[in-house]
Amino acid sequence: MTWLQTTFKYLSMPLFEISGNKISLISIFLAVGVFFLTTTLAKMSERFIERILIDKQIDSGVRGSIVRISRYVVLFVGILITLDTVGISLSSLAALGAVLMVGIGFGLQNITQNFISGIIILFERPVKVGDFVHVKDISGRVVEIGARSTLIHTRDDVAIIVPNSQFISEQVINQSFTGENMRMTVDVGVSYGSDTAKVKSVLLEVASETAGILTDPAPKVFFENFGDSSLDFSLAVWINDIWDNRETLSNVRLEIDRRFREEGISIPFPQRDIHIIKEA
């Protein structure tokens, strides 16, 4: 008992003081335990809410935002309880925050900016988990939206971590914002003198026979222009698989080339006539 009393005495001995609150080893250990328990409860609450919402008719991106926000709320409450455990009140935090504000402003400016941007993304939802986005030179599917950064998975099976602030300050193209259907175009030129009605018919047949092309909305063919060496057409089609749109459009081009060969429709290449004048 004497050893326990001595140990407790030393553990209870104040190490330092914050705004009149004496901090000891016991209070530090207790705060660490509370914080560890808070992080565990945050993960448990995240999984619990996800299990509740998984059977609901809720968009996956909305579900992910709700789950992530619930985790942040539990963590925030846990941090307040942890600080209260060691005797640090909100008024003490305000006084301490006034001192640290300059350091935070300069040293943690990017972290704070990315964190606030992450909260804006979760609430406004311009980008959500599962969307196919283009930001700067990066394009891919959003896998996870974190507090500081967003994880994007590209077609080349590469995971790229993008700071959240780029989704707020930069121009972002979200191809999945209105749904998975997307309109794409395939441009092709034919020789002058070709039967334009036949060209249009072949292009529509190719679109109707290629896998991955939607029939509703129906494909359309546009006679775009009289080019320098060709009659320019564009085939506009709707696809429902943004992830594999390159493969779908490649199959369309391969089939156009094959059908044009069968139908005797030639695809020209730029030609220039050179006139040589021989002087006497």
Secondary structure, DSSP 8 states (H G I E B T S, - for coil): -HHHHHHHHHHHS--EEETTEEE-HHHHHHHHHHHHHHHHHHHHHHHHHHHHHTTSS--HHHHHHHHHHHHHHHHHHHHHHHHHHTT--HHHHHHHHHHHHHHHHHHSHHHHHHHHHHHHHHHH-SS-TT-EEEETTEEEEEEEE-SSEEEEE-TTS-EEEEETHHHHHS-EEETTTT-S-EEEEEEEEE-TT--HHHHHHHHHHHHHHSTTB-SSS--EEEEEEE-SSSEEEEEEEEES-STTHHHHHHHHHHHHHHHHHHHT----------------
